[in-house]
Amino acid sequence: MVVTHEHPDHCADVSALGRARAYGLPDEPRIPLHCTPGTVRRLEAMEPRPHPTTIFDVSDLGPPREVGPFRMTTFLLPHHVPNYGIRLSAPGLTVAYTGDSGPSPILAELARDADLLIADATLQGPSPDETPRLVSTAGEAGYWAERGGARRLLLTHFWPGSDREISVTEAREEFRGEVLAAEEGAHLRLAG
Ligand SMILES: [Zn+2]
């Protein structure tokens, strides 16, 4: 399991999973969890007993590593708290995910020739005139996907109530590949 940063919309469910695991399957091995130190502190604050590190085999998200069949590399991206974009590569397949991120040239490196880029598209409309920028518009997600040469773009992290079709339309103005909007429960075939 990989958690890009400590905000509750990205890690609150991990606490619930930990409870279910600790009391429902107490003899199972710890679940590998790659995350930031702030994420562990949040999990600990939500439920200190049993401590999250007794349920999860925690490792810091920064350094590159092998994860199952994948090589995982990380990219520190602009957000309110430390947030790592992650890139998972196996022979013939690369998937990249921004977590939450403002626009940044680093996103093009994260997305470089990826088969699928999953990208923060919190906002709609023109880019806000403010600095620092800590989340992206759908158009910016499309722009950096195009710059990185990604093949497909999956928009996610929509503002509550946003019409996702508008986000898709705006991303398509910047990105020539296929654009999809994340939906709860959706499954996506990555290869073969
Ligand atoms: Zn966030």
Boltz pocket constraint, residues with backbone or C-beta under 6 A from the ligand:
constraints:
  - pocket:
      binder: B
      contacts: [[A, 5], [A, 7], [A, 79], [A, 100]]
      max_distance: 6.0
